[in-house]
């Protein structure tokens, strides 16, 4: 009997320490979640009323309003129906529609929202304010900033330190641009 209790206790402790994976989750708000807890991962479907928090998420993630946090990586489609902050502390692969998309790692796919911030590299952003800490491929918005741009920035104000692509907007700033500040179109000074 003691051996069974020891084995059961060890299994329970390991699932708490490492987190489990669930195929589905329903969350009222972070901490009040059915199917997966804060340290668990979701691989399938998640429906969140006022927010949720998980380790890793892959699949379809639907949120009504509030705060959605993924402590690890996200892979799939995230859709916020109203106002929500979507935060991924790892990498994101897929697409996210939210009021504010905040990705700490790289975003391979697209972030669409009023504010899109990516600390690493980003493939596609569409919003009012788009910011990328490293490499950006496509930014479409009112204000766009990326440390490096290898594709296009299209907006009212575009800014980068290193431009390998094209900027189209009213104000375009690129340290290595045709001119550092140039209206309408700016490109790398050695492009032509």
C-alpha angles and dihedrals in degrees: 000000000000090000091055091049090049092050092046091048092049092050092048092048093048092051090051094046097046101025128234131252121241129192093216141018137191115194131187092184135326108306095019098081133139120211098015134031132211094278094042129091127232120218108179123013136001127184115191125186105184099000144299142214127212140159100239129356130196128170129028116348117187123185131182104196139325134044126339116189129184112189093197131017132335124208123176137027124329118191125182114196096198134000116337144148111226112198126183117182093192131035128315126214115182134024135310130194109192142129090253124013112194116182119180095192130031125318112214103183126020141318116199120184145098090278124024120182124177121178094197127031128320135203102196136003130178119181149091093277120024121180129177124183095205131005124001126188103183128009121176115179150093094277121019128183131172132157090228128016120195097166129026139319112198117181149091093280122021125181137176140152095220122029122192094157137034137299121204118184148090093278120026122181124186124155090215096035129127082266120000090242118025132158126234100002133019130175140168110297093233095046094101 
